[in-house]
Amino acid sequence: MNEMIREEILKNLEQNSRIDIKELSVMVGESVTTVAEEILKMEQEHIICGYTTLINWDNTDKEIVTALIEVKVTPQRGIGFDNIAERIAKYPEVTSVYLMSGGFDFMVMIEGKSMKEVARFVFEKLSTLDYVNQTSTHFVLKKFKDHGVDLYDDSKTDVRMLVSA
């Protein structure tokens, strides 16, 4: 299939994973069967890795603490960065793991019920791994945009005074 059509399918699914396949086929100019087959192929090729719902937990009663943890490691011979990342990713608290450039090797995103729970994860689990040398934890205070989606409430009006010259 044309790579441009694949890209269009992916862009549309990234914006709305619940899009109706008929609507998607019209948007990309292909038949429903062709689009469905292409989606299945991309799932099998691990290009499409899953379908998620983006939730703004700040608008619910559930308390969730999100933290970004920079991690500096010393890769062991035969282990490498990939194996370290896979081990860190297996913890249920971990939502994302990224290999980074700069002063730290990994950026690990976790979610917990409290700051204390996040701290416990860092000092009981993450920092005790043999190859972890240093961590730096940053707590998310408020999310304004997540995965390309604005999370602020558009219904709130701007209360700043209009100033004209």
C-alpha positions as CSV (number, residue, x, y, z in Angstrom):
1,M,0.0,0.0,0.0
2,N,1.1,3.6,-0.6
3,E,3.1,4.9,2.4
4,M,1.2,8.2,2.2
5,I,-2.1,6.4,2.7
6,R,-0.6,4.4,5.6
7,E,0.6,7.7,7.2
8,E,-2.9,9.2,6.8
9,I,-4.5,6.2,8.5
10,L,-2.0,6.5,11.3
11,K,-2.5,10.2,11.7
12,N,-6.3,9.8,11.9
13,L,-6.1,6.9,14.4
14,E,-3.6,8.9,16.5
15,Q,-6.1,11.8,16.7
16,N,-9.1,9.5,17.3
17,S,-8.7,5.8,17.8
18,R,-12.4,5.3,18.0
19,I,-13.0,6.7,14.5
20,D,-15.5,4.6,12.5
21,I,-13.7,2.6,9.8
22,K,-16.2,3.8,7.2
23,E,-15.4,7.4,8.0
24,L,-11.6,6.6,8.0
25,S,-11.9,5.0,4.6
26,V,-13.6,8.1,3.1
27,M,-10.9,10.3,4.7
28,V,-8.0,8.4,3.2
29,G,-9.8,7.6,-0.1
30,E,-9.7,3.8,0.1
31,S,-12.2,1.0,0.5
32,V,-13.3,-0.1,4.0
33,T,-11.7,-3.5,3.3
34,T,-8.4,-2.0,2.2
35,V,-8.2,0.2,5.3
36,A,-9.2,-2.6,7.6
37,E,-6.5,-4.9,6.1
38,E,-3.9,-2.2,6.4
39,I,-4.7,-1.5,10.0
40,L,-4.4,-5.3,10.7
41,K,-1.0,-5.4,8.9
42,M,0.2,-2.4,10.9
43,E,-0.9,-4.1,14.2
44,Q,1.0,-7.3,13.2
45,E,4.1,-5.2,12.3
46,H,3.9,-3.5,15.7
47,I,3.5,-0.1,14.1
48,I,0.1,0.2,15.8
49,C,0.9,-0.9,19.4
50,G,-2.4,-0.4,21.1
51,Y,-5.4,1.9,21.5
52,T,-5.7,4.0,24.6
53,T,-8.1,6.6,26.1
54,L,-6.6,9.9,27.2
55,I,-8.1,10.8,30.6
56,N,-7.7,14.1,32.4
57,W,-7.6,12.7,35.9
58,D,-7.6,16.3,37.3
59,N,-11.3,16.4,36.4
60,T,-12.1,13.3,38.4
61,D,-12.2,12.5,42.1
62,K,-9.3,10.1,41.8
63,E,-5.9,11.4,43.1
64,I,-3.0,10.4,40.9
65,V,0.5,11.7,41.2
66,T,2.7,11.7,38.0
67,A,6.4,11.9,38.2
68,L,9.2,12.1,35.6
69,I,12.3,10.4,36.9
70,E,15.7,11.0,35.2
71,V,17.9,7.9,35.6
72,K,21.6,7.6,35.0
73,V,22.9,4.1,34.6
74,T,26.1,2.2,33.9
75,P,25.3,-0.4,31.3
76,Q,26.7,-3.8,32.1
77,R,28.5,-5.9,29.5
78,G,25.9,-8.0,27.7
79,I,23.0,-6.1,29.2
80,G,23.0,-2.8,27.3
81,F,20.4,0.0,27.4
82,D,17.6,-2.1,25.9
83,N,17.6,-4.7,28.6
84,I,17.8,-2.1,31.3
85,A,14.8,-0.3,29.8
86,E,12.9,-3.5,29.5
87,R,13.5,-4.3,33.2
88,I,12.5,-0.8,34.4
89,A,9.4,-1.0,32.1
90,K,8.1,-4.2,33.8
91,Y,7.2,-2.3,37.0
92,P,3.5,-1.7,37.1
93,E,4.0,1.9,38.3
94,V,5.9,2.8,35.1
95,T,3.9,4.3,32.3
96,S,6.7,5.2,29.9
97,V,10.5,4.7,29.5
98,Y,12.6,6.7,27.1
99,L,16.3,6.5,26.3
100,M,17.5,10.1,26.3
101,S,20.5,12.2,25.3
102,G,22.1,14.6,27.8
103,G,23.0,14.2,31.4
104,F,20.8,11.3,32.1
105,D,20.2,8.1,30.2
106,F,16.5,7.4,30.8
107,M,13.4,9.4,31.4
108,V,10.9,7.2,33.4
109,M,7.3,8.3,33.8
110,I,5.4,6.8,36.7
111,E,2.0,7.2,38.4
112,G,1.2,6.6,42.0
113,K,-1.5,7.4,44.6
114,S,0.7,9.8,46.5
115,M,4.1,11.5,46.5
116,K,5.1,9.1,49.2
117,E,4.2,6.1,47.0
118,V,6.3,7.6,44.1
119,A,9.2,8.2,46.5
120,R,9.0,4.7,47.8
121,F,9.2,3.4,44.2
122,V,12.3,5.4,43.6
123,F,14.2,4.4,46.7
124,E,12.9,0.8,47.1
125,K,12.8,-0.4,43.5
126,L,14.5,1.9,41.0
127,S,17.6,3.1,42.8
128,T,18.3,-0.4,44.2
129,L,19.0,-1.8,40.7
130,D,22.7,-2.6,40.3
131,Y,23.3,-0.4,37.3
132,V,21.4,2.7,38.5
133,N,23.8,5.4,39.6
134,Q,21.6,8.4,40.0
135,T,18.0,9.5,39.8
136,S,16.3,12.9,39.8
137,T,12.6,13.0,40.4
138,H,10.2,15.7,39.1
139,F,6.6,15.8,40.1
140,V,4.0,17.0,37.6
141,L,2.0,19.8,39.1
142,K,-0.5,20.3,36.3
143,K,-0.9,19.0,32.8
144,F,-1.9,21.5,30.2
145,K,-1.4,19.3,27.1
146,D,-0.9,15.6,26.9
147,H,-0.3,13.4,23.8
148,G,-1.1,16.4,21.6
149,V,-4.5,17.1,23.3
150,D,-5.2,20.4,25.2
151,L,-6.4,19.5,28.7
152,Y,-7.4,23.0,29.8
153,D,-11.0,23.9,30.0
154,D,-12.0,25.9,26.9
155,S,-15.3,26.9,28.5
156,K,-13.5,29.2,31.0
157,T,-13.5,32.7,29.7
158,D,-10.4,34.8,29.7
159,V,-10.8,37.2,32.7
160,R,-7.9,39.4,31.7
161,M,-8.8,43.0,30.9
162,L,-8.7,43.9,27.2
163,V,-6.0,46.5,26.5
164,S,-5.8,48.3,23.2
165,A,-3.4,50.8,22.0
